[in-house]
Amino acid sequence: MDDHPDSGTVLLHIAASVLDTRSFTCRRMNHTKCNTLLQKPRRQSRIIKCIYVVGFMDLFGVSMIIPLLSHHVKHLGASPTVAGIVGSTYGILQLFSSTIVGGWSDVVGRRYSLLTCLLLSSLGYGLLGLSSSITLFVIARIPVGLFKHSLSICRALLSDLVSETERPLVMGHFNAASSVGFILGPVVGGYLAEHEGGFYTSSFTCAAIFLLNAGLVWMLPWSEALVKRTDANSNSHICEICPDHNATKNGAYQNGSSQGNNHHSMPKEELPEPGASPTPGKPPSALTRWRHVSLLQPAWRQLASVVSRIRLVATSDMWDLFLVRLLMAIGIMLYYSNFTLAMEERFSIKPKVTGYLISYSSTLGALAGCLVGPVTALYGKDMPALLLHSTVLTCGLIFLYAAAPSVGQVVVSSTFFAISTTIGRTCITDLELQRGGLQASGTLIGAGQSVTAVGRILAPLLSGLAQEVSPCGPPSLGVLLALSAAILLMFRIPKWSGRGKTKTAKL
């Protein structure tokens, strides 16, 4: 028998070697492509940091004005009743405009809607600096009440830029940056108010801050936002490209994908991006979504798109989340509504000391924004459970304050109250975006702000009625509302979940 292999065997060995070489080359190319896709989002975080600065400056400017408004209205000769009506103008306008402006940002894009809101808010604060009568004061509050939604649009923009797993962390940092601005603003505003014409100086300074913010938004690296959006879409296909990456990142991506498949997003076929002309049968690309050419479309078409989004939100099954938001908003406002007066009547604490306690609590609330990411990671991204636990904790802390026999107990309740409310607000916003989908993130966040505006209108009325009974009446009523929210969550969370996965919202 011949010991040499025949020619057929040799050809088979050669073919096998060639296939192995090509397979190795393909795996190496796919691995390189996978690494490239993963590195891009990590390199491009500049726009997110710029949005943090916008949030800080926004609330810094606003908080310079807020403490001075009531004094200025009184200086203009308004009676307490007229001052109350004028003060409620802003809240009423916010109630009706929040959802509309949020939906408009979904239609025309974040850049142009954010610029419009900042410029018109700057105009309003500039007019406020010129107000020498009640009429001019009311006119100046109209553009601010209608278009002061820059923070909501910033949150919608952040939700567009980051993945679902990163969103609580980024939102927490944004809230922390904004809260720091809200803490520092009154210090500067109070210093300016001590000088002659201090209110007008503060108003013009606030207007200049909003103009500066508009310039910063105009110069934001929007091309990086586009790359982030494109990379997010590309990363959804990484598991197909790179099996090794799927093995190492299985937990993170499978968790996100399972939620993404169960959380309903508004279908692009149902709500096409105005001005876009996607290929039939193919969803719009990231480039189409970030061109924002819809700003040039007729106003009636933009309005029709906004109404369509609002209608879908209004007819969705997210009523439970919005009701929880309303109950908790009123409960938290009742906690603070007569805080200074109650501390003076219950413990003979001077307003100055109470102010220090409020500043301490506000500072903790700002710092708590940085804890949102670690806490959500500790809960394994189980946002419904985290929302339920933070709601129960908030309810207990309001009760602890209402029944406090000493100032020390009030300090303890204020300490943890600031942390629990910060985490709770981030949780409920994240759940609204999960269940509603990113295509309507502006509409959803705007609807949430409208619900909170309802709470701002109802809380003073309920607080006044409760104070007729006792100084502890407002926080006691807040305990009942927070407890109602916790009970509602206990009944509704199992209906959101199917085998541990969040139920799809019917948007």
VENGI-V772909 format. One record per residue. N is the residue number from 1. PSI is psi in radians with two decimals (* if undefined). D_FIRST is the distance of its C-alpha to the first C-alpha in Angstrom with 1 decimal. Layout:
# VENGI-V772909
<<N | PSI | D_FIRST> <N | PSI | D_FIRST>>
This chain:
# VENGI-V772909
<<1 | 2.42 | 0.0> <2 | 2.24 | 3.8> <3 | -0.28 | 6.4> <4 | 2.42 | 9.1> <5 | 2.65 | 10.7> <6 | 2.99 | 11.8> <7 | -0.56 | 15.5> <8 | -0.72 | 16.8> <9 | -0.72 | 15.9> <10 | -0.75 | 17.5> <11 | -0.67 | 20.6> <12 | -0.75 | 20.9> <13 | -0.73 | 21.1> <14 | -0.77 | 23.6> <15 | -0.71 | 25.7> <16 | -0.70 | 25.8> <17 | -0.74 | 27.0> <18 | -0.75 | 29.7> <19 | -0.70 | 30.9> <20 | -0.72 | 31.3> <21 | -0.78 | 33.2> <22 | -0.67 | 35.5> <23 | -0.73 | 36.1> <24 | -0.72 | 37.1> <25 | -0.75 | 39.3> <26 | -0.73 | 41.0> <27 | -0.68 | 41.7> <28 | -0.73 | 43.2> <29 | -0.74 | 45.3> <30 | -0.66 | 46.5> <31 | -0.71 | 47.3> <32 | -0.76 | 49.4> <33 | -0.71 | 51.2> <34 | -0.81 | 51.9> <35 | -0.68 | 53.4> <36 | -0.74 | 55.5> <37 | -0.59 | 56.9> <38 | -0.49 | 57.7> <39 | -0.48 | 59.4> <40 | -0.85 | 61.8> <41 | -0.52 | 64.1> <42 | -0.50 | 64.4> <43 | -0.44 | 65.6> <44 | 1.34 | 68.2> <45 | 0.15 | 70.9> <46 | -0.69 | 73.8> <47 | -0.61 | 75.2> <48 | -0.73 | 75.3> <49 | -0.63 | 77.3> <50 | -0.65 | 79.6> <51 | -0.61 | 80.3> <52 | -0.74 | 81.2> <53 | -0.72 | 83.8> <54 | -0.76 | 85.1> <55 | -0.72 | 85.6> <56 | -0.86 | 87.3> <57 | -0.60 | 89.8> <58 | -0.98 | 90.4> <59 | -0.43 | 91.8> <60 | -0.80 | 93.4> <61 | -0.77 | 95.5> <62 | -0.76 | 96.3> <63 | -0.24 | 97.3> <64 | -0.54 | 99.8> <65 | -0.68 | 101.7> <66 | -0.84 | 101.4> <67 | -0.28 | 103.8> <68 | -0.16 | 106.4> <69 | -0.88 | 106.5> <70 | -0.67 | 109.0> <71 | -0.68 | 111.4> <72 | -0.70 | 111.3> <73 | -0.72 | 112.1> <74 | -0.65 | 115.0> <75 | -0.52 | 116.2> <76 | -0.07 | 116.3> <77 | 0.26 | 118.8> <78 | 2.49 | 116.6> <79 | 2.86 | 117.8> <80 | -0.65 | 115.3> <81 | -0.82 | 114.7> <82 | -0.70 | 114.0> <83 | -0.68 | 111.8> <84 | -0.72 | 109.8> <85 | -0.77 | 109.4> <86 | -0.71 | 108.4> <87 | -0.53 | 105.9> <88 | -0.20 | 104.2> <89 | -0.78 | 103.7> <90 | -0.82 | 100.5> <91 | -0.69 | 99.0> <92 | -0.75 | 99.8> <93 | -0.70 | 98.3> <94 | -0.65 | 95.2> <95 | -0.76 | 94.9> <96 | -0.41 | 94.7> <97 | -0.35 | 92.9> <98 | -0.91 | 90.0> <99 | -0.66 | 87.8> <100 | -0.83 | 88.8> <101 | -0.65 | 88.0> <102 | -0.77 | 84.7> <103 | -0.63 | 83.7> <104 | -0.61 | 84.8> <105 | -0.50 | 82.5> <106 | -0.52 | 79.6> <107 | -0.90 | 80.6> <108 | -0.19 | 81.5> <109 | 2.73 | 79.3> <110 | -0.65 | 80.1> <111 | -0.93 | 81.1> <112 | -0.62 | 83.9> <113 | -0.68 | 85.2> <114 | -0.73 | 85.3> <115 | -0.75 | 87.1> <116 | -0.80 | 89.6> <117 | -0.72 | 90.4> <118 | -0.75 | 90.8> <119 | -0.74 | 93.1> <120 | -0.56 | 95.3> <121 | -0.69 | 95.5> <122 | -0.71 | 96.6> <123 | -0.77 | 99.2> <124 | -0.77 | 100.5> <125 | -0.53 | 100.9> <126 | -0.75 | 102.6> <127 | -0.58 | 105.1> <128 | -0.61 | 105.6> <129 | -0.26 | 106.8> <130 | -0.03 | 109.3> <131 | 2.03 | 110.6> <132 | 0.13 | 114.3> <133 | 2.91 | 115.0> <134 | -0.66 | 113.5> <135 | -0.84 | 112.6> <136 | -0.60 | 110.6> <137 | -0.79 | 108.9> <138 | -0.74 | 107.8> <139 | -0.68 | 106.6> <140 | -0.52 | 104.6> <141 | -0.29 | 102.8> <142 | -0.93 | 101.7> <143 | -0.56 | 98.8> <144 | -0.76 | 97.7> <145 | -0.58 | 97.7> <146 | -0.59 | 95.8> <147 | 0.09 | 93.2> <148 | 1.23 | 92.8> <149 | 0.46 | 89.3> <150 | -0.66 | 87.4> <151 | -0.67 | 86.0> <152 | -0.72 | 84.6> <153 | -0.63 | 82.9> <154 | -0.72 | 81.5> <155 | -0.71 | 80.0> <156 | -0.69 | 78.5> <157 | -0.74 | 77.1> <158 | -0.68 | 75.5> <159 | -0.48 | 74.0> <160 | -0.57 | 72.5> <161 | -0.49 | 70.9> <162 | 2.85 | 69.3> <163 | 2.96 | 66.9> <164 | -0.62 | 68.1> <165 | -0.50 | 67.1> <166 | -0.28 | 68.9> <167 | -0.82 | 72.0> <168 | -0.69 | 74.1> <169 | -0.83 | 73.6> <170 | -0.73 | 74.7> <171 | -0.68 | 77.5> <172 | -0.75 | 78.7> <173 | -0.68 | 78.8> <174 | -0.76 | 80.7> <175 | -0.65 | 83.2> <176 | -0.78 | 83.7> <177 | -0.74 | 84.3> <178 | -0.70 | 86.8> <179 | -0.62 | 88.6> <180 | -0.72 | 89.1> <181 | -0.65 | 90.9> <182 | -0.46 | 93.0> <183 | -0.70 | 94.1> <184 | -0.49 | 95.0> <185 | -0.84 | 96.7> <186 | -0.50 | 99.9> <187 | -0.83 | 100.5> <188 | -0.74 | 100.7> <189 | -0.70 | 102.6> <190 | -0.65 | 105.1> <191 | -0.75 | 105.7> <192 | -0.58 | 106.3> <193 | -0.36 | 108.6> <194 | -0.30 | 110.9> <195 | 2.87 | 111.9> <196 | 2.32 | 114.2> <197 | 0.51 | 112.3> <198 | -0.66 | 109.3> <199 | -0.77 | 108.2> <200 | -0.67 | 108.1> <201 | -0.75 | 106.2> <202 | -0.69 | 103.7> <203 | -0.80 | 103.2> <204 | -0.61 | 102.7> <205 | -0.75 | 100.3> <206 | -0.75 | 98.3> <207 | -0.72 | 98.3> <208 | -0.65 | 97.0> <209 | -0.73 | 94.2> <210 | -0.62 | 93.0> <211 | -0.73 | 93.2> <212 | -0.69 | 91.1> <213 | -0.71 | 88.6> <214 | -0.70 | 88.4> <215 | -0.67 | 87.7> <216 | -0.73 | 84.9> <217 | -0.68 | 83.4> <218 | -0.61 | 83.6> <219 | 0.08 | 81.7> <220 | 2.56 | 79.0> <221 | 1.34 | 75.4> <222 | -0.40 | 74.8> <223 | -0.59 | 71.6> <224 | -0.58 | 70.2> <225 | -0.68 | 71.3> <226 | -0.77 | 69.3> <227 | -0.71 | 66.2> <228 | -0.77 | 66.7> <229 | -0.73 | 67.0> <230 | -0.75 | 63.9> <231 | -0.62 | 61.9> <232 | -0.69 | 63.0> <233 | -0.67 | 61.6> <234 | -0.64 | 58.4> <235 | -0.40 | 58.0> <236 | -0.28 | 58.0> <237 | 0.15 | 54.6> <238 | -0.63 | 53.1> <239 | -0.55 | 51.4> <240 | -0.57 | 49.4> <241 | -0.74 | 48.6> <242 | 1.66 | 47.9> <243 | -0.58 | 46.4> <244 | -0.72 | 46.7> <245 | -0.62 | 50.4> <246 | -0.60 | 50.8> <247 | -0.67 | 49.5> <248 | -0.55 | 51.9> <249 | 0.41 | 54.9> <250 | -0.79 | 54.4> <251 | -0.86 | 57.7> <252 | -0.82 | 59.9> <253 | -0.63 | 58.4> <254 | -0.64 | 57.9> <255 | -0.80 | 61.4> <256 | -0.70 | 62.7> <257 | -0.61 | 60.7> <258 | -0.67 | 61.7> <259 | -0.68 | 65.3> <260 | -0.60 | 64.9> <261 | -0.43 | 63.6> <262 | -0.44 | 66.4> <263 | 2.20 | 69.2> <264 | 2.34 | 70.4> <265 | 2.60 | 70.8> <266 | 2.17 | 73.0> <267 | 2.38 | 70.8> <268 | -0.49 | 70.8> <269 | -0.51 | 71.1> <270 | -0.63 | 74.3> <271 | 1.33 | 75.8> <272 | 2.66 | 74.5> <273 | 2.06 | 75.4> <274 | 2.39 | 78.4> <275 | -0.22 | 77.7> <276 | 2.65 | 73.9> <277 | 1.28 | 72.0> <278 | 2.71 | 68.6> <279 | 2.36 | 65.9> <280 | 2.31 | 66.1> <281 | -0.01 | 63.7> <282 | 2.22 | 63.1> <283 | 2.66 | 65.2> <284 | 2.47 | 67.3> <285 | 3.00 | 65.6> <286 | -0.65 | 67.0> <287 | -0.70 | 68.3> <288 | -0.71 | 70.3> <289 | -0.41 | 71.8> <290 | 0.05 | 72.9> <291 | -0.57 | 74.5> <292 | 0.55 | 77.7> <293 | -0.16 | 78.8> <294 | -0.25 | 80.5> <295 | -0.47 | 83.6> <296 | -0.07 | 84.5> <297 | 2.78 | 84.4> <298 | 2.63 | 87.8> <299 | -0.64 | 89.5> <300 | -0.58 | 89.6> <301 | -0.69 | 85.8> <302 | -0.75 | 85.4> <303 | -0.69 | 88.0> <304 | -0.69 | 86.2> <305 | -0.71 | 82.9> <306 | -0.82 | 84.8> <307 | -0.67 | 86.6> <308 | -0.76 | 83.3> <309 | -0.75 | 81.8> <310 | -0.68 | 84.9> <311 | -0.71 | 85.0> <312 | -0.65 | 81.4> <313 | -0.73 | 82.2> <314 | -0.54 | 85.5> <315 | 0.15 | 83.8> <316 | 3.04 | 80.8> <317 | 0.54 | 80.5> <318 | 0.30 | 81.0> <319 | -0.57 | 84.6> <320 | -0.73 | 83.8> <321 | -0.74 | 82.7> <322 | -0.62 | 85.7> <323 | -0.70 | 88.0> <324 | -0.74 | 86.6> <325 | -0.77 | 87.1> <326 | -0.82 | 90.7> <327 | -0.76 | 91.6> <328 | -0.62 | 90.2> <329 | -0.80 | 91.8> <330 | -0.72 | 95.2> <331 | -0.75 | 94.7> <332 | -0.70 | 93.8> <333 | -0.61 | 96.8> <334 | -0.58 | 99.1> <335 | -0.73 | 98.0> <336 | -0.19 | 99.2> <337 | -0.78 | 102.0> <338 | 0.60 | 104.9> <339 | -0.82 | 103.1> <340 | -0.80 | 105.8> <341 | -0.73 | 108.7> <342 | -0.70 | 107.2> <343 | -0.61 | 106.5> <344 | -0.72 | 110.1> <345 | -0.60 | 111.6> <346 | -0.67 | 109.3> <347 | 0.10 | 109.0> <348 | 0.67 | 111.6> <349 | 2.27 | 108.9> <350 | 2.62 | 110.1> <351 | -0.57 | 108.4> <352 | -0.77 | 107.3> <353 | -0.69 | 105.4> <354 | -0.65 | 103.9> <355 | -0.69 | 102.7> <356 | -0.71 | 100.9> <357 | -0.70 | 99.1> <358 | -0.73 | 98.2> <359 | -0.70 | 96.8> <360 | -0.80 | 94.8> <361 | -0.71 | 93.3> <362 | -0.68 | 92.5> <363 | -0.74 | 90.8> <364 | -0.67 | 88.6> <365 | -0.68 | 87.8> <366 | -0.77 | 86.6> <367 | -0.52 | 84.5> <368 | -0.38 | 83.1> <369 | -0.52 | 81.4> <370 | -0.20 | 78.9> <371 | -0.19 | 78.1> <372 | -0.80 | 77.0> <373 | -0.95 | 73.4> <374 | -0.66 | 72.8> <375 | -0.74 | 74.6> <376 | -0.60 | 72.5> <377 | -0.66 | 69.4> <378 | -0.60 | 70.6> <379 | 0.07 | 71.1> <380 | 0.62 | 67.6> <381 | 0.35 | 69.1> <382 | 1.44 | 70.8> <383 | -0.65 | 73.8> <384 | -0.75 | 75.6> <385 | -0.71 | 75.6> <386 | -0.69 | 76.9> <387 | -0.75 | 79.6> <388 | -0.80 | 80.7> <389 | -0.68 | 80.9> <390 | -0.60 | 82.8> <391 | -0.78 | 85.2> <392 | -0.73 | 85.9> <393 | -0.76 | 86.4> <394 | -0.74 | 88.7> <395 | -0.78 | 90.7> <396 | -0.64 | 91.1> <397 | -0.62 | 92.2> <398 | -0.72 | 94.8> <399 | -0.70 | 96.2> <400 | -0.68 | 96.2> <401 | -0.75 | 98.3> <402 | -0.57 | 100.7> <403 | 0.21 | 101.3> <404 | 2.21 | 101.3> <405 | -0.17 | 104.1> <406 | 2.85 | 103.7> <407 | -0.59 | 102.7> <408 | -0.70 | 99.7> <409 | -0.60 | 98.2> <410 | -0.70 | 98.7> <411 | -0.75 | 96.8> <412 | -0.81 | 93.9> <413 | -0.70 | 93.7> <414 | -0.62 | 94.0> <415 | -0.92 | 91.2> <416 | -0.39 | 88.6> <417 | -0.72 | 90.1> <418 | -0.68 | 89.2> <419 | -0.80 | 85.6> <420 | -0.69 | 85.2> <421 | -0.63 | 86.7> <422 | -0.80 | 84.6> <423 | -0.71 | 81.4> <424 | -0.73 | 82.7> <425 | -0.74 | 83.6> <426 | -0.69 | 80.1> <427 | -0.82 | 78.5> <428 | -0.60 | 80.4> <429 | -0.74 | 79.8> <430 | -0.71 | 76.1> <431 | -0.66 | 76.1> <432 | -0.71 | 78.0> <433 | -0.63 | 75.5> <434 | -0.80 | 72.5> <435 | -0.43 | 74.0> <436 | -0.46 | 75.5> <437 | 2.59 | 72.7> <438 | -0.32 | 72.8> <439 | -0.40 | 73.8> <440 | 0.54 | 77.3> <441 | -0.69 | 77.5> <442 | -0.75 | 80.8> <443 | -0.75 | 82.3> <444 | -0.80 | 81.3> <445 | -0.68 | 82.6> <446 | -0.70 | 85.8> <447 | -0.69 | 86.3> <448 | -0.69 | 85.9> <449 | -0.58 | 88.6> <450 | -0.70 | 90.9> <451 | -0.74 | 90.6> <452 | -0.62 | 91.5> <453 | -0.63 | 94.4> <454 | -0.72 | 95.7> <455 | -0.66 | 95.6> <456 | -0.53 | 97.7> <457 | -0.70 | 100.3> <458 | -0.58 | 100.5> <459 | -0.80 | 100.2> <460 | -0.65 | 103.7> <461 | -0.85 | 105.4> <462 | -0.65 | 103.8> <463 | -0.75 | 104.5> <464 | -0.73 | 108.2> <465 | -0.69 | 108.5> <466 | -0.56 | 106.8> <467 | -0.33 | 109.0> <468 | -0.45 | 112.0> <469 | -0.86 | 110.9> <470 | 2.68 | 109.7> <471 | -0.41 | 108.4> <472 | 0.09 | 105.2> <473 | -0.86 | 105.2> <474 | -0.86 | 102.7> <475 | -0.54 | 99.9> <476 | -0.74 | 100.5> <477 | -0.63 | 100.0> <478 | -0.62 | 96.9> <479 | -0.77 | 95.5> <480 | -0.72 | 95.9> <481 | -0.76 | 94.2> <482 | -0.66 | 91.2> <483 | -0.68 | 91.0> <484 | -0.72 | 90.9> <485 | -0.72 | 88.0> <486 | -0.74 | 86.1> <487 | -0.72 | 86.6> <488 | -0.76 | 85.6> <489 | -0.68 | 82.3> <490 | -0.63 | 81.7> <491 | -0.56 | 81.9> <492 | -0.53 | 80.2> <493 | -0.74 | 77.2> <494 | -0.49 | 75.4> <495 | -0.41 | 75.8> <496 | -0.47 | 74.3> <497 | 2.42 | 71.2> <498 | 1.84 | 68.6> <499 | 0.69 | 66.2> <500 | 0.06 | 67.4> <501 | 2.50 | 67.1> <502 | 2.39 | 70.2> <503 | 2.62 | 71.3> <504 | 2.34 | 71.5> <505 | 2.45 | 74.9> <506 | 1.19 | 76.0> <507 | * | 76.9>>
